[in-house]
Structures are given as structure tokens and as C-alpha cells.
């Protein structure tokens, strides 16, 4: 073995030397950057408040509101800046992440200097030295430069020229990566259909723009070298327009490789240039080496260089090549790949170039001639509407589910390798094996009666009525998460929607439940004990709240018991001991208990003993700050003989019940467990 390795090294001495130098250089750069971040003067201020002078690096972006306690957090903004001075004593230049819950940051432009009073915290984001939390107004020290103002007017002009609707929101994203107008639903559709890459500035954007500029330069310069120089200068200006974030610089590096390939007209010989660009990006920002986006950019560029020239027709080649090369990483990250995403990209491909080029021209002229910009956008808006329709249509199809991580990565790599090297028969056998394993571990597998969605720190339970119909109890905090769960479960009609109480972690996802679904009766607020309904063979009875009772929102939660020939289920929202004690001797033993208040320590042990559930389902967010579920509650449930299922550990769960014989499938393991009650 040693002799074999020695021979291999000797035969490929130069390659191994290059690899060793690359690893040594990368490790050294990363170590130096980490040392600089960890030893900055900011570390001594962690946990305290300090006055920090910083220079804005990225545009402040609105942060999606999160549930905190009983409501959503206030509107806040996030951006990266360079900390330059701390408490008027320490001079430094180190990157920091800023979260500000004040609208005074809105409208700040890169390059401006500001002073903030901020709480300094350690950041999980390794590329920054600290996290600054700003709750008061900021002090603007310098106005934006003329260059920054000009670029801002171009971005704003394009945003205004594109108008409303999904199509209007799509164009700024495709041209300059501005997704501020896109709704959460539309973003989810783009993600599920495999079209998200269209609205993130990538190597493809730079490739389209550079190709257009290079084509135009032939009418100005005769020599190819001059055309390439002019195109490179145009790309530099384009970088400023879309903002020189790490992802944009990464995309620009990949585009420079494609530009070089175009110049020498030999794609395979451009692979060394790709390697050089990768090295330059990692040396400039070593954290890119840990970014999945970097891997996707490199693979997409390699696909355009190696595979795209072999695909016909040529206008379909770029998306097909990029998807094929990127699919192993996509599966490793998401655990699924949509076969229809290839169709979506094929359908969208003919419209991409027109939108990017015409939108780019419209953006440039918008500050001087808004009317002409509107006219140009009018020409390409039908193409944007087409892509938006494709995204909505493809998002309705099921996805091909694989395991995340190494399993999914290796499975797809092996499949593509077999196809690439002409081993079609082996590839077919491997594909059949992958599909078989995925089918056996699909979620949900077969028939089911009760499902609890994984919606983070919140509640969302689904009772199957079959034929794509279900009763839904609560909606969780996030419309996208509950919509994804109901989509996976195949639910299209909700005859009864029960919203237990007003807190955001139970009703914040209402828009996601209603998206593309028919909702019948809603129980919320005005429902009291004694309310009764029967749907199919399921009897639903409200046990709480009592009419006229005056309790807190938690203890006013609608608490229901569902009885069917196959199972009994009790769901109490967020009721705590004051309300729980009122229900003793009114319920009896149940098969399934949706544990109240996410398994908090506030539980009536007598009621738990009365319920003695076979399965106790706790809907809870991973790493939540409330300590849910409490160890005492878990112990009490185990003591009464319950098997505890937790969404933070098990993911979404589905329960199959047949004459009180229960089996459970967990989305994070795919295993099915059997119970009898």
C-alpha cells in the first residue's frame, strides 16, 4: 500500500505539490483572519453597551419578523459595516454585523459613516467580529458620495419602473439582485421550483451582461483585446451597481473565467483560469471556502465550460449544464431535488437573457428618462410574467426526496459519473436503487390520520379527512413553513380551521394555510365549551374555555377533544394549570396528546395522569430561548407511560391509527414506530 501511494505521488508530483501549497495557503489565510477577528478590541466589550463608529458596507435589508413571546418582533434591519472606532478610544477596522430596530437606518448607503450606541454580542457568523444590537437612533456622520447616490438612483429607478405584482418584483432581482419587492409566497415558489438562482446575482448575470457588452464593443473597437478591456471595466461598474458583497465578488470572479474562455475560444483550457479565480476568491475572503454558494458558483461555471458546449439547442445549454453540475450540492443541502426544476429552468431559459439585458439598459437610463425605462420594462414584463407563472406551476409538483448530507451528495455524484462515463446501464440500476430507497423513506409514507408540522416555535396540527381534506389546529408563526407542510401532506381543502388563541406562534402562519386552499368554518375567539361538530367519522368537542371565564390569552385557548373509531386526541393550545385543573374528570384517557404550551413546566400533573397518552406530541423550535420543553414535563409524560415526540428532534411527525393501534413516522429519521393502546 505504501509503495502504491509513493508511486502515485511520484507520478503526479506537480499536482500534489500544487494541492499541498493550496491547502497550506488557505489554512494560513483563514488562521490569520480568525485571529484578527477574535483578538479585536470589540471582544472586551461583549455583553456591554458601547459607542461605535462604523462605515456601512452593505445596504440595510429588512429582516423578516420573528415571534418573540406572544407577538412578532418590531421591524428591524440588518447590514454589515466596518467598525472603525469604539468608545472614542480604540481605533480599528474590523467587520461587524448590525441589527437595528430603528427606521433611521433605512436609506443608508454603502460608504457612509455612522455612530451607534449598541449592545455588543458574540456572533455566530464567523466572518464578523461581533454582533451589534442597535435600539436607538443612529447619528449619521457623513453623507453618501455622489457615486453612491448615482447608483442608488439607478436601483430605485428600476424598482419604480417595474411596477407591481410578482412579475414587477422579479425583474429587479434578475437584473441587480434586488428582491425587496418580492413576497414571501413568491420567494417560496421560486425556491421550490428551482428558480431562486435567477434572482440572486450570480455568474450567469455577469456572463449575460459581459456577453452583451462584448457584442456591443465590436462596433466601437476592432481589436479583441480592447473589447475585453472595455467589457472588464463595464463589469467593474456593474459590481458597484449590484453592491460588492462576497457573493457578488464571487460571481464576478466566475464571470471573468467565462470572459477569458470567450476570449481564447477554448473552454477546457479555461479550467486553470477557474482554479486561479477560486484561489483569488478564497485568499481575499477565506470564509468563502465554507460557503455552499461558493461551491455552487464554481460548479455552475465548470458546467458552463465543460458541458454546455455539448448540449443542443445552445440556448438551453446553460441552465441544463448548471443544474447537472450543481445537483449533488443541492441535494446535500436540501435533501430533495425536483425533477420539475429542470423543466422550470428549460421553460424560463428563453426569457432570462431578454429580461437581464433590457432590464439592465432600463436601469441605466431610469434616472434620466423614466418614461423610456417604463417602455423598455413594458416590453419584457410579459417574459417576467411567464417566469412567475412557471414558478407557481412547478411549485405545485412533488419533489424527489433524498437524505441530506453525504448520502445525497454521493448518490447524485455516482449517478452523474455513470452517465458521464457512458455507463448508462449501471446508471439506470443506480437510479432505480435511489428511487426505491427514497420511496421507502418518503414522508409521509402511505395512509395517515394525524400530522404535526415542524413550524419551529409554534403549533400546527393536521387531522386527515382524506381526499385532500383536513382539519387544521393552529398555523404556526411562519406562512411559508405551514404552507410547505400542508403541500407535502397534499391538503387542498380545510372544512374546519381551529385557531386556539391570538398569539403569533399559533396564528402567524394563517396566510400560508389559506394559500391555494379552500377554508370553511373557522373557530376563533367566540367559541366556548360545548361547541360541537362532526366531520366524516370524527367528532370534535370544545372543552374549554368556559363561557364568561376571564383568563389570560394562554388560558383562554380553545381546547378540543377529537374522537374517531381509530383514535382519541386532545389538543389544548397553551393552557396552563389554572385552566388544566378545570378539565380534570372531563377528558379521560387519550391516544394522542398535543402537549399544551410547547411542553413548558406549567403542567397539571393530575390531568397528565388522567390523560395517560400513548403518544405525547410537543411542537417546539430548536434552541428556543424559553427552555421548552421543560425536563420536568418530559419526565412526567414518561412516568405516565407516554412516548414523547418533539418536532425539534423528530421533525414533522405523522401518526397512523387503526382501531387505536398507532404507528409513527418522523421526517428526520424516516423510521416508523409502532404502538398499541
Secondary structure, 3 states (H helix, E strand, C coil): CHHHHHHHHHHCHHHHHHHHHHHHHHHHHHHHHHHHHHCCHHHHHCCCEEEEEEEECCCCEEECCCEECCEECCCEEEEEEEEEEECCCEEEEEEEEEEECCHHHCCCCCCCEEEEEEEEECCCCCCCCCEEEECCCCEECCCCCHHHHHHHHHHHHHHHHCCCHHHHHHHHHHHHCCCCCCCHHHHHHHHHCCCHHHHCCCHHHHHHHHHHHHHHHCCCCCCHHHHHHHHHHHHHHHHHHHCCCHHHHHHHHHHHHHHHHHHHCCCHHHHHHHHHHHHHHHHHCHHHHHCHHHHHHHHHHHHHHHCHHHCCCHHHHHHHHHHHHHHHHHHHHHCEECHHHHHHHHHHHHHHHHHHHHHHHHHHHCCCCHHHHHHHHHHHHHHHHHHHHHHHHHCCCCCEECCCCHHHHHHHHHHHHHHHCCCHHHHHHHHHHHHHHHHHCCCCCCCCCEEECCCCCCCCEEEEEECCEEEEECCCCCHHHHHHHHHHHCCCEEEEEECCCCCHHHHCCHHHHHCCCEEEEEECCCCCCCCEEEECCEEEEEEECCCCCCCCCHHHCCEEEEECCCCEEEECCCCCHHHHHHHCCCCCCCCEEECHHHHCCCCCHHHHHHHCCCEEEECCCCCCCCCCCCHHHHHHHHHCCCEEEEHHHHCCEEEEEECCEEEEEECCCCCEEEEEC
